[in-house]
Amino acid sequence: MAVKYHVVQRKDPRDSNLPVKYYAEITDRYEINYNQLLKEITDISTVSIGDTYNVLQTLSYLIKKNIQEGRSLNIGDLGIFYMTLNSEGNLSPDDVNSKNITRSVIRFRACRSLKEVLYRLSFKKSS
């Protein structure tokens, strides 16, 4: 099935003198909610909805726990969850401390097989 897109125009926010450009944007941004995901998993497996719920809750807990401990979490054919830091720079390594950290971000890096899904996509312009 093709991913539908439509055309949007955008100005460059850094330079209003540049001409407007047109870009492709996904048309149908539909999010599968937690309950729909549970149902889909139980529909294609032999696992009960209760067991599926418990596994996903435990996975969520373990992702949070490991991120809080500064660890990366490799979830096989899904990818890796990890944390990065933004900090202010200092001229001396001795001057760097936790007060220099301005932000922490949770990141996700898809595994190769998940990325390969992108190479097989087709696109269709919506009318």
Secondary structure, 3 states (H helix, E strand, C coil): CCEEEEEEEECCCCCCCCCCEEEEEECCCCCCCHHHHHHHHHHCCCCCHHHHHHHHHHHHHHHHHHHHCCCCEEECCCEEEEEEEEECCCCCHHHCCHHHEEEEEEEEEECHHHHHHHHCCCEEECC
